[in-house]
Amino acid sequence: MKSEPVLSSRDLNKFVKSGSTRLDILKGIHLEIAAGESVAIIGRSGSGKTTLLSILAGLDLASAGQVLMLGQDLSNLTEDQRAALRAQHVGFVFQSFQLVPTMTALENVMLPLDLAGVENSRDRAMQWLSKVGLESRAQHYPKQLSGGEQQRVAVARAFVTHPNILFADEPTGNLDIHTGAMIMDLLFDLNKEEGTTLILVTHDVELAKRCDRSLTLTEGVLDEEDYQPAEAV
């Protein structure tokens, strides 16, 4: 029996207008992602990958169409309600790490827990720093860490709230090949361990092959031959 997808879109469109000119960024995107699935969204630079991720995560709104996250229509929620939904159910790993420079590694991992009012945030954050091999760097600031170490902190921060959905936007884009491979091994291992639904945006076809399936965006259009409906997991 087919399960309800944890994330889906229906006829999703995104466009911007400048005077009488309209630029279509996403065109009629339809997808379904099941719980526990790992899905890669691949395409060249400018194809609309990051825009699609932002809309699926509720960071941006579509111009038309519908996005359902855990059964909730994101377009019917206020900005504060979308933020609350993300805080409770979503984790992020970005290409540029997005660590708070004035906070230590430990404090960066504690941040989403503190915002959610979780008790024992320090202990839980230390557990996750240990999982990514950085317990000895807990009191270091981002500028004192290498790129790979910063991304490991970001991975720990993404998983510390045990999210239902993890969005990763070119997570190895600022790393060398060796370090990037280590980060992706860590990301996939933790994702499997946690049973998280992973949406990975990448231009790396080999990296995309590590996911359960991949969807290709070409000039804002989803390549239907790559599309497969989500099945029960």
C-alpha positions as a Markdown table, in Angstrom:
| # | Residue | x | y | z |
|---|---|---|---|---|
| 1 | Met | 0.0 | 0.0 | 0.0 |
| 2 | Lys | 1.3 | 3.4 | -0.9 |
| 3 | Ser | 2.1 | 5.8 | 2.0 |
| 4 | Glu | 1.4 | 9.5 | 2.1 |
| 5 | Pro | 4.5 | 11.4 | 0.9 |
| 6 | Val | 6.3 | 13.5 | 3.5 |
| 7 | Leu | 6.9 | 16.1 | 0.9 |
| 8 | Ser | 5.1 | 16.7 | -2.4 |
| 9 | Ser | 4.4 | 19.4 | -4.9 |
| 10 | Arg | 1.6 | 19.9 | -7.5 |
| 11 | Asp | 2.1 | 22.0 | -10.6 |
| 12 | Leu | 4.7 | 24.1 | -8.8 |
| 13 | Asn | 5.7 | 27.3 | -10.7 |
| 14 | Lys | 8.1 | 30.1 | -9.8 |
| 15 | Phe | 8.5 | 33.3 | -11.9 |
| 16 | Val | 9.6 | 36.8 | -11.4 |
| 17 | Lys | 8.4 | 39.9 | -13.3 |
| 18 | Ser | 10.3 | 43.0 | -14.3 |
| 19 | Gly | 7.9 | 45.4 | -16.0 |
| 20 | Ser | 6.2 | 43.5 | -18.8 |
| 21 | Thr | 8.9 | 40.8 | -18.8 |
| 22 | Arg | 8.3 | 37.5 | -17.0 |
| 23 | Leu | 11.1 | 35.1 | -16.2 |
| 24 | Asp | 10.0 | 31.5 | -15.5 |
| 25 | Ile | 12.3 | 29.8 | -13.0 |
| 26 | Leu | 10.3 | 26.6 | -12.3 |
| 27 | Lys | 7.6 | 25.3 | -14.6 |
| 28 | Gly | 5.0 | 22.8 | -13.5 |
| 29 | Ile | 7.0 | 20.8 | -11.0 |
| 30 | His | 5.3 | 17.7 | -9.7 |
| 31 | Leu | 7.0 | 15.3 | -7.2 |
| 32 | Glu | 6.4 | 13.0 | -4.3 |
| 33 | Ile | 9.0 | 12.0 | -1.7 |
| 34 | Ala | 8.3 | 9.2 | 0.7 |
| 35 | Ala | 9.5 | 8.9 | 4.3 |
| 36 | Gly | 13.1 | 7.7 | 4.6 |
| 37 | Glu | 13.8 | 8.3 | 0.9 |
| 38 | Ser | 17.0 | 9.9 | -0.4 |
| 39 | Val | 16.4 | 11.9 | -3.5 |
| 40 | Ala | 18.9 | 13.9 | -5.5 |
| 41 | Ile | 17.9 | 17.0 | -7.5 |
| 42 | Ile | 20.5 | 17.4 | -10.2 |
| 43 | Gly | 21.0 | 19.9 | -13.0 |
| 44 | Arg | 23.4 | 22.6 | -14.3 |
| 45 | Ser | 24.0 | 25.9 | -12.6 |
| 46 | Gly | 20.9 | 28.1 | -13.2 |
| 47 | Ser | 18.5 | 25.2 | -13.8 |
| 48 | Gly | 16.5 | 26.1 | -10.7 |
| 49 | Lys | 17.7 | 23.5 | -8.2 |
| 50 | Thr | 18.3 | 25.8 | -5.3 |
| 51 | Thr | 15.1 | 27.7 | -5.9 |
| 52 | Leu | 13.2 | 24.5 | -5.9 |
| 53 | Leu | 14.9 | 23.4 | -2.6 |
| 54 | Ser | 14.0 | 26.8 | -1.0 |
| 55 | Ile | 10.3 | 26.5 | -2.0 |
| 56 | Leu | 10.1 | 22.8 | -0.9 |
| 57 | Ala | 11.6 | 23.8 | 2.5 |
| 58 | Gly | 9.3 | 26.8 | 2.9 |
| 59 | Leu | 12.1 | 29.3 | 2.8 |
| 60 | Asp | 10.4 | 30.8 | -0.3 |
| 61 | Leu | 6.9 | 30.6 | -1.7 |
| 62 | Ala | 5.9 | 29.4 | -5.1 |
| 63 | Ser | 4.2 | 31.8 | -7.6 |
| 64 | Ala | 1.6 | 29.1 | -8.3 |
| 65 | Gly | 1.0 | 25.5 | -7.3 |
| 66 | Gln | 1.1 | 23.6 | -4.0 |
| 67 | Val | 3.7 | 22.3 | -1.7 |
| 68 | Leu | 2.7 | 19.8 | 1.1 |
| 69 | Met | 5.1 | 19.1 | 3.9 |
| 70 | Leu | 4.0 | 16.5 | 6.4 |
| 71 | Gly | 0.5 | 17.1 | 5.2 |
| 72 | Gln | 0.5 | 20.8 | 5.6 |
| 73 | Asp | 0.1 | 23.2 | 2.6 |
| 74 | Leu | 2.9 | 25.7 | 3.0 |
| 75 | Ser | 1.1 | 28.4 | 1.1 |
| 76 | Asn | -1.6 | 28.4 | 3.8 |
| 77 | Leu | 0.9 | 29.0 | 6.6 |
| 78 | Thr | 2.2 | 32.3 | 7.8 |
| 79 | Glu | 6.0 | 32.9 | 7.8 |
| 80 | Asp | 6.1 | 32.3 | 11.5 |
| 81 | Gln | 4.2 | 29.0 | 11.1 |
| 82 | Arg | 6.5 | 27.9 | 8.3 |
| 83 | Ala | 9.5 | 28.7 | 10.5 |
| 84 | Ala | 8.0 | 26.7 | 13.4 |
| 85 | Leu | 7.4 | 23.7 | 11.1 |
| 86 | Arg | 11.0 | 23.9 | 9.9 |
| 87 | Ala | 12.3 | 24.2 | 13.5 |
| 88 | Gln | 10.5 | 21.1 | 14.5 |
| 89 | His | 10.9 | 18.8 | 11.4 |
| 90 | Val | 13.6 | 20.1 | 9.1 |
| 91 | Gly | 17.4 | 20.2 | 9.0 |
| 92 | Phe | 19.7 | 22.0 | 6.6 |
| 93 | Val | 23.3 | 21.6 | 5.3 |
| 94 | Phe | 24.4 | 24.4 | 3.0 |
| 95 | Gln | 27.4 | 24.8 | 0.7 |
| 96 | Ser | 28.6 | 27.8 | 2.7 |
| 97 | Phe | 28.2 | 26.1 | 6.1 |
| 98 | Gln | 26.1 | 28.9 | 7.5 |
| 99 | Leu | 27.7 | 28.7 | 11.0 |
| 100 | Val | 27.3 | 31.7 | 13.4 |
| 101 | Pro | 30.8 | 33.2 | 13.5 |
| 102 | Thr | 30.5 | 34.5 | 17.1 |
| 103 | Met | 29.5 | 31.1 | 18.4 |
| 104 | Thr | 31.7 | 28.1 | 19.2 |
| 105 | Ala | 31.1 | 24.8 | 17.5 |
| 106 | Leu | 29.2 | 23.6 | 20.5 |
| 107 | Glu | 27.0 | 26.7 | 20.6 |
| 108 | Asn | 26.3 | 26.4 | 16.9 |
| 109 | Val | 25.0 | 22.8 | 17.4 |
| 110 | Met | 23.1 | 23.9 | 20.5 |
| 111 | Leu | 21.3 | 26.7 | 18.7 |
| 112 | Pro | 18.4 | 24.9 | 17.1 |
| 113 | Leu | 17.8 | 23.0 | 20.4 |
| 114 | Asp | 17.8 | 26.2 | 22.4 |
| 115 | Leu | 15.4 | 27.9 | 19.9 |
| 116 | Ala | 13.1 | 24.9 | 20.3 |
| 117 | Gly | 13.3 | 25.1 | 24.1 |
| 118 | Val | 14.9 | 21.6 | 24.4 |
| 119 | Glu | 16.3 | 20.7 | 27.8 |
| 120 | Asn | 19.9 | 19.4 | 28.1 |
| 121 | Ser | 20.9 | 21.1 | 24.9 |
| 122 | Arg | 24.6 | 21.2 | 25.8 |
| 123 | Asp | 24.7 | 17.5 | 26.5 |
| 124 | Arg | 22.8 | 16.6 | 23.3 |
| 125 | Ala | 25.0 | 18.9 | 21.2 |
| 126 | Met | 28.2 | 17.4 | 22.6 |
| 127 | Gln | 26.9 | 13.9 | 21.7 |
| 128 | Trp | 26.5 | 15.0 | 18.1 |
| 129 | Leu | 29.9 | 16.7 | 18.0 |
| 130 | Ser | 31.2 | 13.4 | 19.2 |
| 131 | Lys | 29.3 | 11.5 | 16.4 |
| 132 | Val | 31.1 | 13.7 | 13.8 |
| 133 | Gly | 34.4 | 13.4 | 15.5 |
| 134 | Leu | 34.7 | 17.0 | 16.8 |
| 135 | Glu | 34.3 | 16.8 | 20.5 |
| 136 | Ser | 37.8 | 18.1 | 21.0 |
| 137 | Arg | 37.0 | 21.2 | 18.9 |
| 138 | Ala | 33.8 | 22.0 | 20.8 |
| 139 | Gln | 35.1 | 25.4 | 22.1 |
| 140 | His | 36.6 | 26.5 | 18.8 |
| 141 | Tyr | 35.0 | 29.2 | 16.7 |
| 142 | Pro | 34.3 | 28.7 | 12.9 |
| 143 | Lys | 37.3 | 30.7 | 11.9 |
| 144 | Gln | 39.5 | 28.3 | 13.9 |
| 145 | Leu | 38.1 | 25.3 | 12.0 |
| 146 | Ser | 38.9 | 24.0 | 8.6 |
| 147 | Gly | 36.2 | 23.9 | 5.9 |
| 148 | Gly | 35.7 | 20.2 | 6.5 |
| 149 | Glu | 35.4 | 20.7 | 10.2 |
| 150 | Gln | 32.9 | 23.5 | 9.7 |
| 151 | Gln | 30.8 | 21.3 | 7.5 |
| 152 | Arg | 30.9 | 18.5 | 10.1 |
| 153 | Val | 29.6 | 21.0 | 12.7 |
| 154 | Ala | 26.9 | 21.9 | 10.2 |
| 155 | Val | 26.0 | 18.3 | 9.8 |
| 156 | Ala | 25.8 | 17.8 | 13.6 |
| 157 | Arg | 23.6 | 20.9 | 13.8 |
| 158 | Ala | 21.3 | 19.6 | 11.1 |
| 159 | Phe | 20.8 | 16.2 | 12.8 |
| 160 | Val | 20.7 | 17.3 | 16.4 |
| 161 | Thr | 16.9 | 17.9 | 16.4 |
| 162 | His | 16.3 | 14.5 | 14.7 |
| 163 | Pro | 14.5 | 16.1 | 11.7 |
| 164 | Asn | 12.0 | 14.3 | 9.5 |
| 165 | Ile | 13.5 | 15.9 | 6.4 |
| 166 | Leu | 17.0 | 17.0 | 5.7 |
| 167 | Phe | 17.8 | 19.4 | 2.8 |
| 168 | Ala | 21.4 | 19.5 | 1.6 |
| 169 | Asp | 22.3 | 22.2 | -0.9 |
| 170 | Glu | 25.7 | 21.4 | -2.7 |
| 171 | Pro | 27.1 | 20.3 | 0.7 |
| 172 | Thr | 30.6 | 19.6 | -0.8 |
| 173 | Gly | 30.7 | 22.6 | -3.0 |
| 174 | Asn | 33.3 | 24.5 | -0.9 |
| 175 | Leu | 35.4 | 21.4 | -0.1 |
| 176 | Asp | 38.2 | 19.6 | -1.8 |
| 177 | Ile | 37.4 | 16.2 | -3.3 |
| 178 | His | 38.8 | 14.1 | -0.5 |
| 179 | Thr | 37.2 | 16.1 | 2.3 |
| 180 | Gly | 33.9 | 16.3 | 0.3 |
| 181 | Ala | 33.9 | 12.5 | 0.0 |
| 182 | Met | 34.4 | 12.1 | 3.8 |
| 183 | Ile | 31.5 | 14.6 | 4.5 |
| 184 | Met | 29.2 | 12.7 | 2.2 |
| 185 | Asp | 30.1 | 9.4 | 3.7 |
| 186 | Leu | 29.2 | 10.9 | 7.1 |
| 187 | Leu | 26.0 | 12.5 | 5.8 |
| 188 | Phe | 24.7 | 9.3 | 4.3 |
| 189 | Asp | 25.7 | 7.2 | 7.3 |
| 190 | Leu | 23.9 | 9.5 | 9.7 |
| 191 | Asn | 20.9 | 9.8 | 7.4 |
| 192 | Lys | 20.6 | 6.0 | 7.3 |
| 193 | Glu | 21.0 | 5.7 | 11.0 |
| 194 | Glu | 18.4 | 8.4 | 11.7 |
| 195 | Gly | 15.9 | 7.3 | 9.0 |
| 196 | Thr | 15.7 | 10.8 | 7.7 |
| 197 | Thr | 14.2 | 11.8 | 4.4 |
| 198 | Leu | 17.1 | 13.4 | 2.4 |
| 199 | Ile | 16.7 | 15.9 | -0.4 |
| 200 | Leu | 20.1 | 16.5 | -1.9 |
| 201 | Val | 20.7 | 19.3 | -4.5 |
| 202 | Thr | 23.9 | 18.7 | -6.5 |
| 203 | His | 25.4 | 19.0 | -9.9 |
| 204 | Asp | 27.6 | 15.9 | -9.2 |
| 205 | Val | 26.0 | 12.9 | -11.0 |
| 206 | Glu | 28.2 | 10.4 | -9.2 |
| 207 | Leu | 27.1 | 11.8 | -5.8 |
| 208 | Ala | 23.4 | 11.7 | -7.0 |
| 209 | Lys | 23.8 | 8.0 | -7.7 |
| 210 | Arg | 24.2 | 7.3 | -4.0 |
| 211 | Cys | 20.6 | 8.4 | -3.5 |
| 212 | Asp | 17.6 | 6.1 | -3.9 |
| 213 | Arg | 16.6 | 8.1 | -7.0 |
| 214 | Ser | 17.4 | 11.3 | -8.8 |
| 215 | Leu | 15.4 | 14.0 | -10.5 |
| 216 | Thr | 16.9 | 16.2 | -13.2 |
| 217 | Leu | 16.0 | 19.9 | -13.6 |
| 218 | Thr | 16.6 | 21.4 | -17.0 |
| 219 | Glu | 15.8 | 25.1 | -17.3 |
| 220 | Gly | 13.2 | 24.8 | -14.6 |
| 221 | Val | 11.5 | 21.7 | -16.0 |
| 222 | Leu | 11.6 | 18.3 | -14.2 |
| 223 | Asp | 12.8 | 15.6 | -16.5 |
| 224 | Glu | 9.9 | 13.2 | -16.5 |
| 225 | Glu | 11.9 | 10.1 | -17.5 |
| 226 | Asp | 13.8 | 10.4 | -14.2 |
| 227 | Tyr | 10.6 | 10.8 | -12.2 |
| 228 | Gln | 9.3 | 7.8 | -10.2 |
| 229 | Pro | 6.4 | 8.0 | -7.7 |
| 230 | Ala | 7.3 | 7.6 | -4.1 |
| 231 | Glu | 6.5 | 4.1 | -2.7 |
| 232 | Ala | 5.8 | 3.1 | 0.8 |
| 233 | Val | 9.0 | 2.6 | 2.9 |
